[in-house]
Amino acid sequence: MLRIAQRKSRQVARSILTQSLYAISQSLSSASENLWYLASVRQIHNATRDASTTRDAIYVYDTSGNPGFESDAVTLGLLNSLAKLKPGLGLFCPVDRCMRRGYKSELFNKIMMLHGCDVAVKKGVTMDRAYQLLAADRQDELLGEILEAYMTFRENHDFVVLEGTNLRGSGDVALNLNVDIAYTLNTASLLVANAKRSFNLNDRSVELEKSDWKQTLLDNIKVNELAFKHNHVDVMGALVYNLPGLTINNNSLQNLFEDRRIACFGAIPEDSFLQSCQDQNSNPMLPVRATLCTSTETALALENLCIEISSDMPCKILQALTLLSDNINSNMLEKSLQQVQSKHMNPKIFQYNIFAQAKQERQHIVLPEGEESRTIQAAGTLLKNKLCNLTLLGDPEKINELASQFKVDLKCAHIINPLESPLRDKYATMLYEYRKEKGVTKEKAYDLAKDATYFGTLIVAAGDADGMVSGAIHTTADTIRPALQIIKTEPGLIASSVMFICLKDKVQVFADCAVNVEPTSKELAAIAVASAETAMAFGIKPLVAMLSYATGDSNDGPSVQKVRDAKNIALQLQPNLCIEGPLQYDAAVNLTAAKIKLKGQESTVAGKANILVFPELNAGNIAYKAVQQSTGAITMGPLLQGLRKPVNDLSRGCTVDDIISTVVMTALQAAHQKKKPTSMK
């Protein structure tokens, strides 16, 4: 009896110990998941914080529309002043003009080196290239080329001055292009204004003090400031040059700037030496042998003559540096540079970031529709830019024939014909093991393995590739069904989808817009958690809003309660998730509306949400299409989420660019999943 009692006691102890160890392991597993989640969010938060602490670039734009040497002199003087404040300074010319003595960027570089200022200079595109793309209505392509050159340059410079471009004879087109460039590159802008162009040069009888040239000057600056601000460009203020001498009261001008709420960093007086056509060591003033104009007209023409910058004008350059140094408010400029700039995430920067990340991560993606022309063209671009490794499925002869037709290089691609591949037996056996309990026989598995979509899914499931993209010629069901049967969903999650809505100044994630018709509270919670993980894969710090027709406790009802329960379940699944709900759409994205509707209650999400979880498919699908069609926002997706390995579906009306973007995003999903703790896979 004693032995039996002792044995039972040991069994109970072992049982208790086993349960305790299991609880500890579960706790450690959960802790591991939370630590991974926190680390991911912290990494994104730090990157965002570092990118938006202080102003790190200035876009210098001359509002006169036809700047000459004096405007260049201001840029040189500004560079000289900033070199003392900003180590690692660089000058970038988004659109570089070829002058008589070479490209402007090259001349700037020579000049700065002659004066002992170590400022590296780079050009984006040439003026000829800019005109070519603009004339062909391909401004997006122009902005993309400029952005790529700029981001490469930024890697080696802590602070960059950008020189605005001058498109002669282009009027408002030039202003709009400069605004678009500054917006695309996410820089602050500094407006440079030629005071002399604000009063009537033809009427010398008007006394300057009695004319309204100051008001005209301020109006011009204000109009340009609003053009930049309305397009989400941070405007620091203005610099005025060519300020007429005589008896000008600069205090009254400063007061006008203050009244218009424009920071004025300096007023540089006109200088006859800078406006002349020679350096002190060169020949006398430009002689005029003959002219059909009157003396007055000739004098005015000479006064407006565009004098180009040159490295062999040492006296002029020194004068320019001295003039700006003596007339700029350095303390005010330094304080302005220390201000926090609110960085936006525009579509081009978002796309650039994910493409750059894809190059670093370099995943392997399967394209089952290898014999489809759009797929082949997309594959060529993906391989050429080293965005991922690719396997194309189909008849090699047909694929290579199409590649030749579209002048696409597929030498680096793996091309497999599922009908003839020796891997078919291996994958058919895998499929049988996965599906035998569902009644799939070996013969049926072997037959299914002939299908390109099943074959591609099995490649991913076997670990021979990282993800798959299909749907250009297949239905959504054809793409998703094999993935759900073979790859399956992650524990605790369901298959769902997200759309990336790229607005003018932000990127929002909409979920679920394509898969789940009427999700339960538990399913909504799983969608919220999966959407947060997807956002992190693309460098977005997740702020999740669970949407409803009511905010907080303002209303009740079954659908509102479903959203409220979903938020609580999501927090149980991921305790560190920044989530709020129920919220109406305006309370989710508008700070003013959030404060009113939450009655002053503090929230880390309300008014700032970037992940919007809709209560059911009807609302989500209508909302994303309404935003897309009404705002012109660029949409990317839908992306499937919740699967153990990423598989994504294309629209049958997709473009080559759509395929490229979806493949890149699939690659990033795959790279993100590889970094997750084993317990989460």
C-alpha positions in Angstrom: 0.0 0.0 0.0 2.9 2.3 0.9 4.5 1.6 -2.5 1.3 2.3 -4.3 0.8 5.6 -2.4 4.4 6.6 -3.2 4.0 5.7 -6.9 0.8 7.7 -7.1 2.5 10.6 -5.3 5.3 10.5 -7.9 2.8 10.4 -10.8 0.9 13.4 -9.4 4.2 15.3 -8.9 5.3 14.4 -12.5 1.9 15.6 -13.8 2.1 18.9 -11.9 5.7 19.3 -13.1 4.8 18.6 -16.7 1.9 21.0 -16.6 4.1 23.7 -15.0 6.8 23.2 -17.7 4.2 23.4 -20.4 2.8 26.6 -18.9 6.3 28.0 -18.7 7.1 27.0 -22.3 3.9 28.6 -23.5 4.7 31.7 -21.5 8.2 31.9 -22.9 6.8 31.3 -26.4 4.3 34.1 -25.9 7.1 36.3 -24.5 9.2 35.5 -27.5 6.4 36.6 -29.9 5.8 39.8 -28.0 9.5 40.6 -27.9 9.8 40.0 -31.6 6.7 42.2 -32.2 8.1 45.0 -29.9 11.5 44.8 -31.6 9.9 45.1 -35.1 7.8 48.1 -34.0 10.8 49.8 -32.3 12.9 49.4 -35.4 10.2 51.0 -37.5 9.6 53.7 -34.9 13.3 54.5 -34.7 13.7 54.7 -38.4 10.7 57.0 -38.7 11.9 59.2 -35.8 15.4 59.5 -37.2 14.1 60.5 -40.6 11.9 63.2 -39.2 13.8 64.8 -36.3 15.1 67.9 -37.9 15.2 69.3 -41.4 17.8 67.5 -43.4 17.4 69.0 -46.9 16.5 72.3 -48.4 15.0 72.8 -51.8 16.1 76.2 -53.0 13.6 77.6 -55.5 13.9 81.0 -57.2 10.4 82.5 -57.6 11.5 84.8 -60.5 11.1 82.1 -63.1 14.3 83.2 -64.9 17.1 83.3 -62.5 20.7 84.2 -63.5 24.0 84.6 -61.9 22.7 86.4 -58.9 20.4 83.5 -58.0 23.4 81.1 -58.4 25.3 83.5 -56.1 22.7 83.1 -53.4 23.0 79.2 -53.7 26.8 79.5 -53.4 26.6 81.8 -50.4 24.0 79.5 -48.8 26.2 76.5 -49.3 29.2 78.4 -47.8 27.2 79.3 -44.7 25.7 75.8 -44.3 29.1 74.2 -44.6 29.9 75.7 -41.2 26.7 74.3 -39.7 26.2 71.0 -41.4 29.1 68.5 -41.8 28.5 66.0 -44.6 26.8 68.7 -46.8 26.0 67.9 -50.4 24.5 69.8 -53.3 22.0 68.0 -55.6 20.7 69.3 -58.9 17.5 67.4 -59.7 17.5 68.8 -63.3 20.9 69.8 -64.4 21.3 72.4 -67.1 24.2 72.4 -69.6 25.7 75.8 -69.8 28.4 77.2 -72.1 31.2 75.9 -69.9 29.7 72.6 -68.8 26.9 71.3 -66.6 25.9 73.5 -63.7 26.6 70.8 -61.2 30.1 70.5 -62.4 30.7 74.2 -62.2 29.3 74.4 -58.7 31.6 71.6 -57.7 34.7 73.4 -59.1 33.7 76.7 -57.5 33.2 75.2 -54.0 36.4 73.3 -54.2 38.3 76.4 -55.2 37.1 78.1 -52.0 38.0 75.2 -49.8 34.5 74.0 -49.2 34.2 70.3 -49.3 30.7 70.0 -50.8 30.0 67.0 -53.1 27.7 67.8 -56.0 25.5 65.4 -58.0 22.9 65.8 -60.8 19.7 63.9 -61.2 18.7 64.1 -64.9 19.8 66.5 -67.6 17.6 69.3 -68.9 17.3 67.6 -72.2 16.1 64.4 -70.5 13.6 66.4 -68.5 12.1 68.1 -71.5 12.0 64.8 -73.4 9.9 63.1 -70.6 7.7 66.1 -70.0 6.9 66.5 -73.7 5.9 62.8 -73.8 3.6 63.3 -70.7 5.9 61.0 -68.6 6.4 63.2 -65.6 6.0 60.3 -63.2 9.0 58.6 -64.9 11.0 61.8 -64.6 10.2 62.1 -60.9 11.2 58.4 -60.4 14.6 58.9 -62.1 15.2 62.0 -59.9 14.2 60.2 -56.8 16.5 57.2 -57.4 19.5 59.5 -58.0 18.7 61.5 -54.9 18.2 58.6 -52.6 21.5 57.1 -53.7 23.2 60.5 -53.1 21.5 60.8 -49.7 23.2 57.7 -48.4 26.5 59.5 -48.1 25.3 62.9 -47.0 23.7 64.1 -43.7 22.4 67.3 -45.2 21.6 68.2 -48.8 20.9 71.5 -50.6 18.8 71.0 -53.8 18.8 73.6 -56.5 15.4 74.2 -58.0 15.1 73.8 -61.8 14.4 76.5 -64.3 12.4 75.5 -67.4 12.7 78.6 -69.6 9.4 79.7 -71.1 7.4 77.2 -69.2 5.5 79.5 -66.8 3.4 77.7 -64.3 4.8 74.3 -65.6 8.1 75.2 -64.0 6.6 76.0 -60.6 4.4 72.9 -60.6 7.4 70.7 -61.5 9.5 72.2 -58.7 6.7 71.6 -56.3 6.3 68.0 -57.4 10.1 67.4 -57.1 10.3 68.9 -53.6 7.2 66.8 -52.6 8.5 63.6 -54.1 11.9 64.0 -52.4 10.3 64.9 -49.1 12.4 68.1 -48.5 11.8 71.4 -46.9 11.8 74.4 -49.3 13.5 77.8 -49.2 12.0 80.5 -51.5 14.5 82.9 -53.1 13.0 86.1 -54.5 14.4 88.7 -56.9 13.2 92.0 -55.4 14.2 93.9 -58.5 11.6 92.1 -60.6 8.9 93.4 -58.3 9.0 97.0 -59.5 8.6 98.5 -62.9 12.0 98.7 -64.5 10.6 100.7 -67.4 9.4 103.5 -65.2 12.4 105.1 -63.5 10.4 108.2 -62.5 8.5 106.4 -59.8 10.1 106.8 -56.4 10.8 103.4 -54.8 9.5 104.4 -51.4 6.2 105.4 -52.9 5.7 102.4 -55.2 4.1 99.2 -54.1 7.0 96.9 -55.1 7.3 95.5 -51.6 3.7 94.4 -51.7 4.2 92.9 -55.1 7.3 91.1 -53.8 5.4 89.6 -50.8 2.4 88.6 -53.0 4.8 86.7 -55.3 6.5 84.9 -52.4 3.1 84.1 -50.7 1.6 82.6 -53.9 4.7 80.4 -54.3 4.6 79.5 -50.6 1.0 78.4 -50.9 1.7 76.3 -54.0 4.3 74.4 -52.0 2.3 74.1 -48.8 -0.9 72.9 -50.6 1.2 70.0 -51.9 2.5 69.0 -48.5 5.9 70.6 -48.8 7.4 72.2 -45.7 8.3 75.8 -46.4 11.0 77.3 -44.2 10.8 80.9 -45.4 12.4 83.2 -47.9 15.6 85.0 -48.9 15.4 88.2 -50.9 18.1 89.3 -53.2 18.7 92.3 -55.5 17.1 94.5 -52.9 17.3 98.1 -54.3 19.7 100.4 -52.5 18.8 104.1 -52.3 16.6 104.9 -49.3 14.9 101.6 -48.6 13.6 101.0 -45.1 14.4 97.3 -44.5 12.5 97.3 -41.2 9.2 98.0 -43.1 10.0 95.1 -45.4 10.6 92.8 -42.4 7.3 93.9 -40.9 5.5 92.9 -44.1 7.1 89.4 -43.9 6.0 89.1 -40.3 2.4 90.2 -41.2 2.3 87.4 -43.9 3.8 84.9 -41.4 6.8 84.2 -43.6 10.2 83.8 -42.1 12.7 86.1 -43.8 16.3 84.8 -43.4 17.9 87.8 -45.1 17.7 90.7 -47.6 20.7 90.9 -49.9 21.2 94.3 -51.6 21.7 94.6 -55.3 25.3 94.7 -56.5 26.4 96.3 -59.7 29.5 94.2 -59.9 27.6 90.9 -59.7 25.2 92.2 -62.4 28.1 93.1 -64.8 29.3 90.8 -67.5 32.9 90.7 -66.4 35.2 89.9 -63.5 37.5 92.5 -62.1 40.5 90.8 -63.8 38.8 90.6 -67.2 38.1 93.0 -70.1 35.9 96.1 -69.9 32.0 96.0 -70.0 30.5 94.1 -72.9 30.7 96.5 -76.0 27.7 97.1 -78.2 28.6 97.6 -81.9 25.1 97.9 -83.3 21.5 97.6 -82.2 18.1 98.2 -83.7 16.8 99.2 -80.2 16.7 102.6 -78.6 19.3 103.5 -76.0 16.8 102.9 -73.2 15.7 99.5 -74.6 19.3 98.4 -75.1 20.3 99.4 -71.6 17.3 97.4 -70.2 18.2 94.4 -72.3 21.8 94.5 -71.1 20.5 94.9 -67.5 18.4 91.7 -67.9 21.2 89.8 -69.7 21.6 86.3 -68.1 25.1 86.1 -66.8 26.2 82.5 -66.3 28.2 81.3 -63.4 31.8 80.3 -64.0 34.8 79.1 -62.0 37.0 81.7 -63.6 35.2 84.5 -61.9 37.0 84.4 -58.5 36.3 88.0 -57.6 32.6 87.8 -58.3 32.3 84.5 -56.4 34.1 86.0 -53.4 31.8 89.0 -53.6 28.7 86.7 -53.7 29.9 84.7 -50.7 30.7 87.9 -48.7 27.3 89.5 -49.6 25.3 86.6 -48.4 27.4 86.1 -45.3 27.0 89.8 -44.3 23.2 89.8 -44.9 21.9 86.5 -43.8 20.5 85.8 -40.3 22.7 82.8 -39.5 21.2 82.3 -36.0 17.6 82.3 -37.5 18.7 79.9 -40.2 20.3 77.5 -37.7 17.2 77.5 -35.5 15.0 76.8 -38.4 17.1 73.8 -39.4 16.7 72.4 -35.9 13.0 72.4 -36.2 11.2 69.1 -36.6 10.0 68.5 -40.2 6.8 66.4 -40.5 7.9 63.8 -43.1 5.1 62.4 -45.2 5.1 59.0 -46.9 4.2 59.6 -50.5 3.6 56.9 -53.1 7.0 57.3 -54.8 9.0 57.1 -51.6 6.9 54.2 -50.4 7.6 52.3 -53.6 11.2 53.2 -53.6 11.7 52.0 -50.1 10.0 48.6 -50.7 12.0 48.1 -53.9 15.2 49.0 -52.2 14.4 46.6 -49.3 13.5 43.8 -51.9 17.0 44.2 -53.4 18.6 43.7 -50.0 16.4 40.7 -49.0 16.5 39.0 -52.5 13.8 36.4 -52.1 12.8 33.6 -54.6 9.3 33.9 -56.1 7.4 31.5 -58.4 5.4 32.8 -61.4 3.1 29.9 -62.6 1.9 31.9 -65.6 5.2 31.9 -67.3 3.8 31.7 -70.8 1.8 35.0 -70.3 3.2 38.1 -72.0 2.7 40.5 -69.2 4.3 38.1 -66.7 7.4 37.7 -69.0 7.8 41.5 -69.3 7.5 41.9 -65.6 10.0 39.1 -65.0 12.5 40.9 -67.2 12.3 44.1 -65.2 12.4 42.2 -61.9 15.6 40.3 -62.9 17.2 43.3 -64.5 16.9 45.3 -61.3 17.8 42.4 -59.1 14.6 42.7 -57.1 14.2 38.9 -56.6 15.1 35.5 -58.0 12.4 33.9 -60.2 11.1 30.6 -61.3 8.7 30.7 -64.3 6.5 27.7 -65.0 5.6 26.7 -68.6 6.9 25.4 -71.8 10.6 26.7 -72.1 10.3 27.0 -75.8 7.2 29.2 -75.7 8.6 31.3 -72.8 11.9 32.0 -74.6 10.1 32.8 -77.8 8.0 35.5 -76.0 11.0 36.7 -74.2 12.8 37.2 -77.5 9.7 39.0 -78.9 9.6 41.5 -76.0 13.4 41.7 -75.9 13.5 40.4 -72.3 16.5 38.7 -70.8 15.5 35.6 -68.8 19.0 34.0 -68.5 18.9 34.3 -64.7 15.4 32.8 -64.4 14.7 29.2 -63.6 12.2 27.8 -66.2 10.4 24.6 -65.3 7.8 22.7 -67.3 5.5 21.0 -64.7 4.5 18.4 -67.4 8.1 17.2 -67.9 9.9 18.1 -64.6 11.6 15.3 -62.7 10.4 17.1 -59.5 6.8 16.2 -60.3 6.9 12.8 -58.5 8.4 14.5 -55.4 5.7 17.1 -55.4 2.9 14.7 -56.2 3.9 12.6 -53.2 3.9 15.7 -51.0 0.4 16.6 -52.2 -0.8 13.1 -51.5 0.5 13.2 -47.9 -1.1 16.7 -47.4 -4.5 15.7 -48.8 -4.9 11.9 -48.3 -7.1 12.4 -45.3 -9.4 14.5 -47.5 -9.7 11.6 -50.0 -7.0 12.6 -52.5 -5.5 9.4 -54.0 -1.9 9.1 -55.3 -3.3 9.2 -58.9 -5.3 12.3 -58.2 -2.3 14.0 -56.6 -0.1 13.1 -59.6 -2.7 14.6 -61.9 -3.1 17.8 -59.9 0.7 18.2 -59.9 0.5 18.8 -63.6 -1.4 22.0 -62.9 1.0 25.0 -62.9 -0.7 26.7 -59.9 -0.6 23.5 -57.8 3.0 22.8 -58.9 4.0 26.4 -58.0 2.3 26.1 -54.6 4.1 22.9 -53.9 7.5 24.5 -54.8 6.8 27.1 -52.1 5.5 24.5 -49.6 8.7 22.4 -50.1 10.9 25.4 -49.3 12.3 25.5 -52.8 10.9 29.1 -53.2 9.8 31.8 -50.8 6.4 32.8 -52.3 4.2 32.7 -55.4 2.2 35.3 -57.5 -0.5 34.2 -59.9 -3.9 35.4 -61.2 -3.2 37.2 -64.5 -5.0 34.5 -66.4 -6.4 32.4 -63.4 -9.3 33.1 -61.1 -8.8 34.1 -57.5 -10.2 30.7 -56.5 -7.6 28.9 -58.7 -4.8 30.8 -56.9 -6.0 30.7 -53.3 -7.5 27.1 -53.2 -4.1 25.3 -53.5 -2.5 27.7 -51.0 -5.2 27.0 -48.4 -5.0 23.2 -49.0 -1.2 22.9 -49.0 0.5 25.9 -47.3 -2.4 26.6 -44.9 -2.8 29.5 -42.4 -0.7 30.3 -39.4 -2.0 29.2 -36.0 -4.7 31.5 -34.7 -5.0 33.4 -38.0 -7.3 33.2 -41.1 -6.6 34.0 -44.7 -7.5 37.7 -45.3 -6.4 40.6 -47.5 -5.1 44.1 -47.3 -5.0 47.0 -49.7 -2.3 49.6 -49.6 -3.9 53.0 -50.3 -1.1 55.5 -51.2 -2.5 59.0 -50.6 -0.7 62.3 -51.3 0.9 62.5 -47.8 0.4 59.0 -46.2 0.0 55.3 -46.8 -3.1 53.6 -45.3 -3.8 49.9 -45.1 -7.4 48.7 -45.6 -8.5 45.3 -44.4 -10.3 43.1 -45.4 -11.4 44.1 -48.9 -11.3 40.8 -50.8 -11.7 37.6 -48.8 -14.0 37.4 -45.7 -17.6 38.3 -46.4 -19.0 38.5 -42.8 -16.2 37.9 -40.3 -16.9 37.1 -36.6 -15.3 39.0 -33.8 -12.6 36.4 -33.5 -12.0 36.5 -37.2 -11.9 40.3 -37.2 -9.3 40.2 -34.4 -7.2 37.8 -36.5 -7.4 40.1 -39.5 -6.3 43.1 -37.3 -3.3 41.2 -36.0 -2.3 39.9 -39.4 -2.7 43.4 -40.9 -0.4 44.9 -38.3 2.3 42.3 -39.2 1.9 43.0 -42.9 2.3 46.7 -42.3 5.5 46.1 -40.3 6.9 44.1 -43.2 6.6 47.3 -45.3 8.1 49.6 -42.7 4.9 51.0 -41.3 4.4 51.3 -37.6 0.9 49.8 -37.1 -1.8 52.0 -35.6 -5.0 49.9 -35.9 -8.5 51.3 -36.0 -11.4 48.8 -35.8 -14.1 50.7 -37.8 -17.8 50.9 -37.1 -20.7 53.3 -37.5 -20.2 54.4 -33.9 -17.2 55.7 -31.9 -16.5 54.5 -28.4 -19.6 54.1 -26.3 -21.7 56.6 -28.3 -23.9 53.8 -29.6 -24.6 50.1 -29.3 -25.9 47.2 -31.3 -24.8 43.8 -32.5 -22.4 45.1 -35.2 -20.8 47.7 -32.8 -20.4 45.0 -30.1 -18.8 42.7 -32.6 -16.1 45.3 -33.3 -15.7 46.1 -29.6 -15.2 42.4 -28.9 -12.8 42.0 -31.8 -10.5 44.8 -30.3 -10.4 43.0 -27.0 -9.6 39.6 -28.6 -6.9 41.2 -30.7 -5.2 42.6 -27.5 -5.3 39.1 -26.0 -3.6 37.8 -29.2 -1.1 40.6 -29.3 -1.0 42.6 -26.0 1.4 45.3 -27.4 -0.7 46.1 -30.4 -1.7 49.8 -30.8 -5.4 49.3 -31.4 -8.6 51.3 -30.8 -12.2 50.6 -31.5 -15.0 51.0 -32.3 -14.1 54.1 -34.3 -15.9 55.9 -37.1 -13.7 56.6 -40.1 -13.3 60.3 -39.4 -12.4 59.6 -35.7 -9.8 57.1 -36.9 -7.9 59.5 -39.3 -8.8 63.0 -38.3 -7.3 64.4 -35.0 -9.9 67.1 -34.6 -12.8 64.6 -35.1 -11.2 62.2 -32.8 -10.9 64.7 -29.9 -14.5 65.7 -30.3 -15.9 62.2 -30.6 -13.7 60.7 -27.8 -14.5 63.7 -25.6 -10.9 64.4 -24.9 -10.0 60.9 -24.0 -6.3 60.1 -24.8 -5.7 57.6 -27.6 -2.5 56.5 -29.4 -4.5 55.5 -32.4 -7.6 57.8 -32.9 -7.0 60.5 -35.5 -3.7 58.8 -36.5 -4.7 55.3 -37.6 -2.9 53.9 -40.6 -4.5 50.4 -40.5 -8.3 50.5 -41.0 -10.1 47.2 -40.3 -13.6 47.2 -41.8 -16.4 45.2 -40.0 -17.3 43.3 -43.2 -16.3 42.8 -46.9 -19.1 45.0 -48.3 -17.9 48.1 -46.4 -14.2 47.4 -47.1 -14.5 46.8 -50.8 -16.8 49.8 -51.4 -14.5 52.1 -49.3 -11.3 51.2 -51.1 -12.8 51.6 -54.5 -14.5 54.9 -53.5 -11.1 56.3 -52.2 -9.3 55.0 -55.3 -11.8 56.5 -57.8 -12.5 59.8 -56.0 -9.0 60.8 -54.9 -6.8 59.3 -57.6 -4.9 57.4 -54.9 -2.5 54.7 -56.0 -3.7 51.3 -54.7 -1.4 48.3 -54.3 -2.9 44.9 -53.6 -4.9 43.1 -52.5 -2.2 41.1 -50.7 -3.2 37.9 -49.0 -2.1 37.4 -45.4 -2.4 34.8 -42.7 -0.7 32.1 -44.7 2.4 30.3 -43.5 4.1 31.4 -46.7 3.0 34.2 -49.0 0.9 33.6 -52.1 -0.7 36.5 -53.8 -3.5 36.9 -56.4 -3.4 39.3 -59.4 -6.3 40.9 -61.2 -6.9 39.4 -64.6 -6.8 43.0 -65.9 -3.4 43.7 -64.2 -0.6 45.7 -65.9 3.1 44.8 -66.1 3.7 47.4 -63.3 1.0 45.7 -61.1 2.8 42.3 -61.5 6.1 43.9 -60.6 4.7 45.6 -57.5 2.9 42.5 -56.3 6.0 40.3 -56.7 8.1 42.8 -54.8 5.5 43.0 -52.0 5.3 39.2 -51.9 9.1 39.0 -51.5 9.0 41.4 -48.5 6.2 39.3 -46.9 8.4 36.3 -47.3 11.5 38.0 -45.8 9.4 39.3 -42.9 8.1 35.8 -42.1 11.6 34.4 -42.0 12.5 36.8 -39.3 9.7 35.7 -37.0 10.4 33.4 -34.0 10.0 29.6 -34.8 7.0 29.4 -32.5 5.1 31.9 -34.7 5.8 30.1 -38.0 
